[in-house]
Each structure stands twice: as C-alpha cells, then as structure tokens.
Amino acid sequence: MDIGFVGLGHMGAGIALNLLKAGHRVRVWNRSPEPVERLKAEGADAADNVAAVFDADVAFSMLASDEVIEQVILAPGALDHARKGLVHVNLATISVAFAKRLAAMHEERGLGYVAAPVLGRPEVAAAGELNVLCAGEASAVERVRPLLQSFAKAVWPLGDDPARANVVKLACNFALASMIETLGEAAALASAYDVAAADLFEVMTGTLFAAPAYKTYADIIATARFSPAAFKLPLGLKDVRLALQAGEAADTPLPIASLLRDHFIEALAHGDADLDWAALAAGAFRRSGRTLAVKSGQLNPPSPEIAPSSRILGARRP
C-alpha cells in the first residue's frame, strides 16, 4: 500500500519505521530534515512537500497540536490536493472541537478520516506495542486497521464519530497526569518521614497499584529521570487544557484538571519546560520545602548521563 507520513517526532518516527518494517512503501515529510534522513536510511522515500504525503492511499499524521496541524496540513491546502479515495489517519492528541472540524473538512472533500490517537511512550511506539484508539466511518477504519496493527499491541474501536477517540485520549491523559501528581504528593508525604520514594513505590506498585503506567512513572519519578524528555511538560499542560475545554463544552466540571493546570504552569515558571511531564511530581516536593531525594531501592537507578540536578528535582529558586 502507498502510504504517506507527516510528523516524525519521538512518536511518529517509531510508527513510520514499523510501517516500513511491515513491507509498505512509506513517503515521509517533516519540518526538520534530520528525521527524514534517518527514515530514508531505513528505506523510506522523502516527500518534497506535505501535498505529496497526501498523494497516497493512506496518509498518517502525527503532529503536536491543533495549531501545528492547521499550519502544516490545512494552510497549504494538502487536503484539497489529496489523492481520490485517500484515508487520512490522524494520530495526534487534539481538541474535541478541532476533531469535529477535521471530520467535516474531510467529508466535504470526499476523503476518509480516521482518528487514531495512541497510548504509549516513544519506546513503546518503537517496539510496535502501542494501544490505538480508533474512530471513524466503518469502511475507512477497516481499510486502515491492518496498518494500525503493524505498530499496535491492540486497536480499540470507538465508533463512527472520530471525536470519540479524541475524547477518550484526553480522558486517559488527564487520568495519567492525575496519577503523576498523586505519586508526587504521596512520595513527598513519605519523604517527610524519611521514607525514600523508591521504597514507597516498591510497595505501591507491588500491591494496590500494580499497573504498567504506575510502574513506569513510579520508576521515572523515584530516579528523577526527567531528561531527556519523552513527553515534555508543555504538552502535558496542553492536554489538560484540552480536557478542561471539552469538559466546559459539555457542562462537565473537572476540578482536579484545574489543579493540574496550575501545577503545570508552576513547573514551567520554575524553568522545567524541557523536562518530561513526570517532573510534575517534583512540584509536590518543592511546595513542601524539600527536594526529591534519590536513594537506594528496588527501582532502577538513574543513568549517569542523565543524573538529576537540584533544579529538576523541585528545589526552590535561589
């Protein structure tokens, strides 16, 4: 199948590579050239522009936000020049309002549109083990399902309305952010009584919270491995804001999301914009007047090349 792919960031590059490994011809485009060159070395073709990506049977996009999709795909008129019969698979986490607008724009042009936001971090994408949330017109979904399965552990169908997949993704990311905040506060409490975060999390993830997400983020927080970031703090703030917007549009209050928004803003004010969103947990230590201490425990220690500094562990500004 002739596939186009735009957006080769941490997530997109791994997904595109798995499509190549599945034997598909993949034509790629990215705003910065380095990821394109890496994919070319693996057998991908380089597209001259975004319109060339949409001259395909299926076009995938993995872009950071509503605004970036607007700038990269819509403003240049890529949909107006798309191949007849194209199905566009949007892998991004976007607002519900923009999801509805995109679905309408594709329908007006006779193009297929499938929302397929993913659950998982870059290493999961590279391993082809993502969970894919999938919604769109049934025939379009069935057409792209084999492609989704080439980089998915599971595909979760969510109906004909593409916005449903985006709502579920926002709800999941809101719950993950809430978990990170809770882990930080719990660890700050334990730290006040000289219990290391690693020791607390060993108990938590071995008993009440023995779920993959808890284990992944407990490890990151306990060892303060916030850099290099797999998912930066500003993106976490974006998703919480989108959840709040969706809640307001449906008269659904999200008071915890409001708290998370403020804590993300606090983290950015302390200079943590380049850190992984797991660094949100360090704010609980900062507010308690202490830092996140990395002590021996059963969790994996931080790598020497990314050893934590006092700034990224929630220390007060001098």
N, C-alpha and C positions, 0 to 999 in steps of 0.2 A: 504494500500500500504506500502511496505517495503522501508523506507527512511533512508538515511544516511545524517549526517550533520557535517561538519568540520568548525570550526571558531565561537566560542561563545563569542565574544566581546560584546560591547554595543549594536550593531545592531543584530548580529547573535543570541544571546540568546533569544531576544524577538521574532524573527521569528521562531526559533525552538520551543519555547513554544506554539506559535499559531498553529503550525503543530500538536503538541501533543493534544491540545485542540480540534482540528478538528477530532480526533479519529485515527490518524495514528500511527503506530509503528515507532519510531524515534531512531536511533542509533547514538550517538554523540561522537565526539573527539575534544579535544582542547589541545594546547601546555601546558597550565597551568591547573591544575586539579580542581580548585575551581568551575568554571562554570559547569563542567561536574557533579560534586556532586549536585549542585543546580538543574540541569535538571533531574538527577536521582530521586531526591525527588519529581519531578512532573510526573514521570512515564517513563522517557527516559531510554534506555539501554546505557551502556558505551561501546564504541568500544575499542579494545585493541590497534589498530593502524589505520593509515589512510586507508590502504588497506581494512580493514573491513568496513569502511564507504562506499567504492565504491563497496562492495559486496551487492548491493541493487538494487531495481527497479529504484530509482531516488536518486542521491546524490546531496546535496546542499553544496556549499562552500561560505563562507563569510570571506575572508582574506584581509589583509591590502593593498597589493601591488603586482606587478609583481614578485618581488623578493621573497616574502613570499610564493606565490603560487608555484614558482619554487622549493623552499626548502621543502615545506610541502607536495605537491602533486606529482610533476613531478620527483624530485630527487629520492624518494623512490620507484618509479615505480608503483604508485597506479593505473594509467590508464591501465598499462599492465596486472594487476590482476583484473580488473573490471568485474563485472557480465555481461554476454552476454545480450545485449539489454538495458543496462543501459543508462539513460539520465542524464547527468551532468548539473546542473543549477548553473551557476557562478553568484553570486550576487554582486561581487566586482567591484569597480571602477578601471579599468586597462587601460594600454596604448592601442592605436589602433593597433600598431604593434604586441603586445603580444596577443591581442584578435584574430588577424588573425592566429597567430601561434597555439594558443589553438584549434581553429576551425579545422585547418588542422590535428593536432595530434589526435583529436577525430575521424575525418573522416577516417584516416588511420587505426584506430583500430576498425572501425565499431560501434563506440559509438555515441549516440546522444549528442548534445551540444546546450545549450540554454544560451545566455547571458541575464541576468535579473537584471541589476543594479537598485537600488531603490532610490527614492526621499523621504526624511523624516529623522527626528532625532530619537534617541532611544525611546523617549516616544511615538512617532508615530508608531514605529515598535511594541512596546509592546501592543499598542491598536489595532493592526491589520489594520492600516489605511494608509499604505504606498502606494505610486504610483510606480508601477513596469514597467520599460521599458523593453520590451521583444523582442528578435530577435533570429531567428534560423529556421532550417528546419521545415516546417509546421506541420508534424506529431509529431515531438518532442515537439513543442510548445503546440499543442492541448493536448498532453498527460499530460503535467505538469500544464496546465492552472488552473485546479481545485485546485491544491496545492498552486499556486501563489495567487489565490483568497482567500485562508484562512488567508492571512496576508496582503491583499491589499485592498485599497479603490477603486483602478482602475488598470487595466492592459492595457498598451499601446503597441500594436503590431507595430513593426518597420521593418518588412520584414524578408527575409530568411538569410541575412548575419549578423551573430552575432555582428560583429564590429559596425554595425549601432547603436545598443543600447548603446555601449560604447562611441561612438562619441556624441550621444545625452546627455549622463550623463556628460561627460566632458564639453560640452557646457553649460549645466544647472549649474554645479558647478562654472564654470568661471563667469557666469552671477550673481550667488549668491555672489561670492567673490567681484565682481564689486559693487554690491549693498551694501555690508558691508562697503567697502571703501568709497562709496558715502555718506552713512549715517554718517560715522565718520567725513568726511570733512564738511558736512552740519552742523553737531552738533558743530564742532569746530568753524565754522563761527558764528553761533548763540551765542555760549558761549562768543565770543569776545565782544559781545554787551549785555552780562549779561542775555541771554535767556537760560534757562536750556534745556538740551537735551530732557527731558521728555515732556516739553511744546512744543518744536518744533515737536517732533514725534507724539504728540497727534493730531496736525494739519495735518501733512503729512499723517498719516495712517487713518485719518477720512475724507480725501478729495482725493487728487491726487493719493495716494499710499495705497489704502485700500485693499491690497492683503495679504494673510496669511503670506507669507515669510517676507514682510516688517513689519508686526505687530509683528511677533515672534522675529526678530532680533532687531527691534527698542526697544522692551522691554528689551532684554538682554543687549543691549548697554547702554540704559538710566540708568539702575540699576546696571551696571557693574557686572553682574552675569557671570563672565568668568571662574569660578571654582566652582564645578568640571566640567571638560570639557566633553561635549557630542561628540565633533569632534575637535581634537586637532590641533593647528596651523601647525605643520609639515605635517599633512595630507592635509590641505588646500594648502600648498606650493607644495606638491606632485601633486595634481590635476591641479594646474595652470601650472606646468611644463609639465605635460602630454598634456594639451591643446596646449601649445606652440609647443611641439614636433609634435602633429597632424597637427597643422597649417603649420609648416615648411615643413612637408612631402607633403602637398598639395598646396604649394606655396601660403599660405593664411596668411598674416601678422595679428598679434594680438597685436597691440601696448599697449592696456590697460592691457593685460595679462603680458606684460613685466614689466610694472609699478607695478602691483600687486606682481609679483615675488620678486621684490626688496623690497617692503614694508613688505612682509612676512619674508624675510631674516633679515630686520631691526628689526622686532619684536622678532625674535629668538635671535638676537645679544643683545637685552635688557633683555634676560632671560625669555621670555614668552612661552617657548616650551610646558609647561604643561597646558596652558590655552586654552579655547575654541577659535576656529578661529574667532569668533566675536570680540575678542580682537584686531584684525587687526585695528578696528576702533579707538582704543586708540592711534594709531600711529599718527593720524591727530592732536590730542591734543598735543602729545609730540613734533611734528615738529613746532607747533605754540607756544611752550614755556609755555603751561598750562596743567592742568590735567583735566580729565573727572570728573566733579563735579556731585554728585548725590543729586538732590534737589527734593522737593515735587512736585508731578504732578499726572496725572491720571493713569500712568502706575504703575504696581505692584512694591512695594519696594523690595530690596534685602532681602533674608533671613538672619537672624543674624549669622547663622553658616557659611555663605559664604560672609560676609561683605567685601567689596573691600579694598585693601591696596593701598598705593600710588604707589607701583611698578607696579601693574597690571592695573593702570589707566593711564599709559603713562607718569609717572613722569620721569624727567631726572635722570640719574645716579648721585649719589653724587660725 
